[in-house]
């Protein structure tokens, strides 16, 4: 975590350890994880739940929380995850008909910068 704090944002890309190895209580960044989803054992799976101990693509949000915390950019709007899920840009928006403040600029910028970095690597000719 000390190292990730020193890497320029323009050089960062994030990933999960899909499909296994969630961020566990024994991991250094666990305290920074604030987003949680209901999970059940795979034999009891049902829609709306995650399989316990399996990492889904949306867990990248937790990785962002850990990295942002390590970098001192960990302030988050309580509606930010819902904004991402609904396709909102994470700036000023409305969730469930309730207006709210934008995500603090530092974490929103980190998320946008990391996304731009990934697009630059994997889709170099794409229009921005």
Secondary structure, 3 states (H helix, E strand, C coil): CCCHHHCCHHHCCCCCCCCECCCCCCCCCHHHCCCCCCEECHHHCCCCCEECCECCHHHHHHHHHHHHHHCCCCCCCCCHHHHHHCCCCCCCCEECCEECCCCCHHHHHHHHHHHHHHHHHHCCCCCC
